[in-house]
Structure formats: C-alpha cells, structure tokens
C-alpha cells in the first residue's frame, strides 16, 4: 500500500509548497524517491489526517555550506566594480530530496538578493540606491550537482571611511561576511613618492613625483622613464610597487668658513669635508667627492681633506655624491650642491697704472706726459683674495699718501700740480704689495715756439738780419718736440712750405727778405712763431744823376741810390768838400 509524503518547500504559511512523494508499502518515513511532483497544498491537506507532513527547514542542514567570501583585492578604488565570489555547497538532504534551499546576499544589513537551489540557482538582478553604487547584481552559476558559485557584483562603488559589510548566508544556519574597504588611490606613497592627480578614483590619470625633489627609481636600480600612472581597481597606482625617491645627500663641511656655497680657507691651509646622507635607497656607505673633474671615493661620513691649498686651487668646484649600486648608470643623481673653493691670500703684486682721457702719452718705461689741464686717472691692479684696498703715494715737491676712493676697482682721479712720481700699495687682511714708481711730467697748456737764426737759438728775435751773398739758417723748436713727435712746417714769403724744423737759404738776395712762419703740430696742440728776414746790401745807384745848373745860381742834381740800411747823403762844394 502506498501513501503520499509531502515535503514543505517554503516556510511561507500562505503559500506552502510541498513535494508530493509516493511511497511503497513497508517503506520507512524517509523512503527512496520514486517520483516527484510539485503540488500546492489544499484545504484538505491542511487538515492533519493520515497524511505525514515533513517540514524541510534549516534544522536538518548540518556543517558549513558557504566557503569564505573572496574579492580580487583587500581594498578597492572608488568607482571601480567589486566582485565578491563564494562557493556554496547545498546540504546533502536537499541534494537527496530536492527542494528549494535559500542563499541570501546582504549589503550593509540590507538584503539585496536571494538565490535558490532547484537544483541550480536562478539569476537575480536588483538596482539599489546610488548612495552605495550605481548597480548591484547577483549571479549564480551551476558548477556541479553538489555545489555552485555565486557572485555579488557592485558597479562604480562609492568610498566609505567605515567600509561596507557584505554577508552571504544560507537558510539560517551558515553565513560568511567580509568588510569592503573602498577608498581613493593615495596621493602620497612610501619613500617620499607623491602622485599629482586632479582625481584619485578608478582609472584616474596621474603623475609620479618626489616630495623631496629627488629622482624616481625602482628598488632594483631602474630609473623611472615615464611618470604617467593610472588609479587601478586595487586602489593602487600603476607602477607604484618598489618605487622610491633618491634624494641628494646632506653634505657637511668642517674647518672652513662656509657662506652660501663658498668654502673659504687661507692659503696653505686645509679644507676638511665630510659627505653624509640619510634615507638613500638602496642604502650604501660609500661617498664620492668631485674636485673639478677629479673623483675620490671615501666611506660615508669619513673626512676628506684637501691640504696645503694654494691660490691655484681658487674657484675649484667641489661636490659629493651618495654612491649606490646604480650611481654609475645615473651619474647625475644623488649629488650634493656644488661648492666653490675660495682660497684667501695676500696680494702677490701691485701694479700702478696712470692714464687720462686725452692729452696723455707714454714716452718711456713708466714715464708719461700729461697736459696741465687734464686729470690723471690712477688704477692699482693686484692679485689678492679678498680684493685689496689701495693707497697711492704721490711724490712731487713732497710726498703724500692718498687712499683710493673706489674700493671695488682701486682707482681714483687726481690732478697733478707738479711733475711727480707715483706708486700704489695694495693691502688686505693677509698682507700687502707695492708697485714700482711711475714718473709723470706735466706739459703746459700753451707752449712757445722758438724760431730764428740757428746759431742764435734759443733767441726768439722777431727780426733776423743778414747781408746779400751770405747763407742763412733758420731753426724752429718747441718743448717736448721729441717726446711728442712734433711736426714742423715753415712758410716762406713766396708761399713755399718746407716740412721740417730747419731752413737754410744760400747766397741771400733781396728777394729772400720777408716774413717766415714756423707752425708746430702734435698730440698736445698746435703752435706757431714768425720772424722777419732783413737782407742788407751796399748802396748802389740804379739811374744816371740828372743836374740842372743856372750860371751864378744854385744847381739841383737828382741822385737815386738803393741801400739797406738807408744811406746818408752829403753835398760837396766846388772844392769837393762836404758841406
């Protein structure tokens, strides 16, 4: 004899679903399954008569049915899609007897889906408020007769400081939960790496940089070639793993006066330097010093000494570098600032220089001419560090010391009143040096030309006298004519110009008489002088004497005579006596 066994498929009292099972005579209350059909309970079936009701609830389910919830990343980026996966193993009784077995997803305590095993689950999609995300989807895929995989997919999830609680539970017995950490990609990373980005949600672009101004390297020694990056689903920036900033070392210099980037040390002294650095990755204990193009390797922090510095070491460039396994590959990275060696020394020499804007001439070794109306510019040069100050010594009728009015270039303007010898002394905190004396001669503003007979020089007669037939030499001179290379021109009465300082006229005639002018020209000016040549000769008569006589009266005779100088006339009586 057979009877009907109904197994409740749902706990809903208004819609109780049973499995109607036909049992053979003699079977236990849990017989083997002959045939299965679904039927809705009728009012008669609700009456507890000979029919056996077996409610299938979670009470008969034993053991863990849900595996741990799995997410691709422990933390995910804002606006990314989160996929949570779990493997569900239905109870053996459900597998054996069939029926619906409920698996429920909850998000922050709110049920967002359920999937049943019939014997494989349905696919459910549901839209939830955008406070969490744009959409939450649940899917279940049949894997085998004994288990299946279900996934909770949350698209474009929003960030939450407290995290989201996600739970997957089966019919009141087994449950697993996980906390979703959703955040933006970080703006700062370990080892002083920062990311410059306008947004830090999923797929946002950015650029790596160093907060300390260093260079970007990976820990394996590879230098970053492109700073571009993108925010990944894992709330990490692409390429951030093992990225670090290599910073320039902190360099300390001792036994020297450091001002800015200058290292000052007296000549003959020593400069002790130490190159120390921190937070350099990968770390090392080696330093490299650069002295111009020369390199010296020392242990980190160990003093490096430059001894017996000379002025030839002045302005050398010193720097140091933290040495790591990839320093040689990237020699410009990890260097300190550059320091300039400043060797201090006494003036090694002093040289005085005199000049003027015009009317000034060097005429010999340390000898100069200057026109009296000009100011003299004095300049004292020296080789000294620090730059030397200057004192001028001017010795004319007496000696005076004059300090330079220009401390930066050690120069000054000075007006000489007399011929003088001049020198300078350059001095600084480390010693002094003096120059040689220089002789400066003052040339008058106006100079007088001496012009006349050569054998009468330096007379300055304005009239020169000689006789016909004689030879005459006229000479022209002016002061400093040799030093100034003066040019001479002598202008003759007949308009002839002789370009020299000496004129010789042979066998004078009366035609040679007249004004002669000498003009001088040189750097300091043009001057002139004139003389008159007076040619003298004996009296002579150029016409016949003409007389007019009247008897017993005084007669008149006209006599024309030429002479230089003029002649005196006398008359004779009848007896040839001078009257």
FENKACOR-V421720 format. One record per residue. PSI is psi in whole degrees, -180 to 180 (999 if undefined). OMEGA is omega in whole degrees, 0 to 359 (* if undefined). Layout:
# FENKACOR-V421720
psi:omega
PSI:OMEGA
PSI:OMEGA
This chain:
# FENKACOR-V421720
psi:omega
142:182
158:175
168:184
127:175
121:179
126:179
124:184
129:180
-17:183
148:178
3:178
114:186
-21:180
-8:181
61:185
124:180
133:181
155:164
123:179
118:185
127:178
125:182
146:175
157:177
140:178
-6:179
154:174
178:181
-11:175
68:184
172:175
154:185
122:175
-52:179
152:185
133:172
156:180
139:178
147:177
136:183
132:177
169:179
-39:180
-38:181
-21:177
-18:181
125:183
84:177
-136:185
-4:181
137:178
123:177
122:175
108:179
120:178
108:179
-179:181
-8:183
-33:183
-2:180
126:182
151:178
167:180
126:182
-14:185
127:176
171:177
145:178
136:186
131:171
152:181
-33:185
145:178
-29:177
139:180
158:185
148:173
138:177
8:175
175:178
123:180
131:176
118:180
128:186
141:174
145:174
127:184
130:176
106:179
155:177
152:180
-31:180
-36:177
-40:178
-39:183
-46:186
-12:184
-171:180
171:179
134:176
125:193
131:172
126:189
132:171
135:175
138:180
116:185
42:177
-9:181
128:178
126:181
-11:180
166:167
149:179
136:181
160:181
111:188
32:7
4:173
152:191
156:174
166:175
126:186
135:173
139:181
140:177
131:181
166:182
146:183
-1:175
-27:178
-49:184
-178:177
-31:181
143:174
124:179
143:175
133:177
151:177
137:184
128:178
127:180
-46:180
-176:180
-20:186
-13:180
164:175
165:181
134:176
146:182
140:171
119:182
125:181
112:184
141:176
55:184
145:181
156:178
148:177
124:183
-34:183
-11:182
165:179
137:177
120:178
132:183
140:172
122:182
151:174
179:195
72:170
3:185
-53:186
143:176
151:174
146:180
162:179
149:176
123:177
123:175
111:183
124:181
168:174
157:171
142:185
149:175
-20:178
146:183
171:178
162:175
39:172
19:176
133:177
162:179
123:177
111:182
143:178
-25:177
152:184
25:176
176:183
134:179
7:178
137:176
155:177
-179:179
132:175
147:175
172:179
127:180
-23:182
11:179
11:182
-165:180
146:183
124:178
156:166
157:186
-18:178
4:177
2:179
129:179
139:179
124:182
-27:178
133:183
1:182
142:179
169:181
141:177
122:182
171:177
-31:184
11:183
28:174
158:177
139:179
132:179
12:184
-21:183
130:177
17:177
142:184
162:179
128:175
119:184
155:176
143:182
159:172
120:186
131:178
138:178
134:181
167:179
35:178
159:176
109:184
121:175
110:184
-120:179
26:181
136:178
109:184
134:178
138:179
152:178
135:183
-12:180
-178:182
149:177
116:180
128:183
149:174
137:180
110:180
150:183
155:180
161:174
36:175
127:185
132:354
147:186
156:177
174:182
28:182
140:176
152:177
124:178
141:176
123:173
99:193
-120:182
-2:182
146:182
142:179
129:182
131:178
171:174
144:180
128:178
-11:181
136:182
141:173
125:191
129:167
114:186
161:176
56:181
138:179
168:182
-20:176
-17:177
-5:182
141:177
12:172
148:183
126:183
135:173
168:176
167:186
139:172
123:184
126:177
175:181
-18:181
20:178
-42:182
-31:179
-30:181
73:189
-17:181
-9:185
151:174
21:180
153:174
175:171
159:180
138:179
145:179
125:178
129:182
94:180
125:183
130:182
159:181
161:176
125:179
-19:176
168:172
135:180
122:179
142:177
134:178
146:181
173:176
159:183
-33:177
172:182
48:180
137:185
134:172
125:185
-2:181
-175:179
107:181
29:176
136:187
153:171
141:175
139:179
147:191
-21:182
4:184
150:172
145:180
134:174
123:181
132:178
130:181
115:178
148:180
162:174
104:184
151:175
114:6
168:182
142:185
153:168
162:189
146:172
128:180
139:174
119:181
116:182
110:173
-111:172
-25:173
170:183
139:175
150:176
132:184
126:177
145:179
138:179
-12:179
102:184
-22:184
-37:181
7:173
52:180
164:178
158:174
141:184
141:179
119:179
140:176
-10:180
162:176
135:188
159:170
135:189
140:174
165:177
156:176
123:178
134:184
144:169
-169:185
-11:186
-1:176
-167:182
168:174
147:182
149:181
173:172
161:177
144:175
135:184
128:180
124:180
135:181
127:177
128:182
152:178
-41:179
129:179
145:183
133:178
130:175
119:185
122:180
-162:180
134:185
-37:183
-6:178
0:182
146:9
37:176
151:181
47:179
142:179
-10:177
130:179
131:185
139:174
172:183
154:177
143:181
-18:179
165:171
145:183
133:174
124:175
133:183
141:181
132:181
156:176
153:183
145:179
26:182
-32:179
-46:181
-37:184
2:181
55:184
138:175
143:182
145:171
129:178
122:180
121:182
162:180
-31:182
7:178
-6:178
144:179
126:177
119:184
70:175
170:184
-5:181
136:177
126:177
125:178
121:184
136:176
75:184
142:171
171:180
-21:179
-18:181
-10:181
148:177
-173:181
132:174
131:183
134:176
128:179
128:178
151:180
129:177
-173:184
-31:187
0:177
178:179
134:183
162:181
165:176
151:182
151:174
155:176
126:178
116:180
109:182
118:183
150:180
163:183
153:180
146:174
152:183
130:184
-10:179
165:179
141:180
134:179
123:182
149:174
119:183
140:172
130:184
139:178
18:175
170:180
132:179
160:180
129:177
133:175
119:180
120:178
121:182
135:175
139:177
159:173
112:5
177:183
149:181
161:174
136:181
142:174
150:179
152:181
146:176
-172:184
-26:182
11:178
26:175
142:179
124:180
999:*
